[in-house]
């Protein structure tokens, strides 16, 4: 286990930190999907930025998971990577 994994495990042992981390799960899931699409396309953040007519720092923010992108932005990102955006609503399990 690397140092980052150890740190994450230690931090998530705290119930309050674990709850806050859980609240950000949707943003992190979207970030993982964005990065995966870019990697599949073999593109850099800069190349995606050029295709979307934006800056590399904007792409970095999208891929950081700190913000929730709009549907329009997700569609533009998908197009730039040769992908398509798919939205799915699932029933929650109580």
Secondary structure, 3 states (H helix, E strand, C coil): CCHHHHHHHHHHCCHHHHHHHHHCHHHHHHHHHHHHHHHHHCCCHHHHHHHHCCCHHHHHHHHHCCCCCCHHHHHHHHHHCCCCCCCCCCCCCC
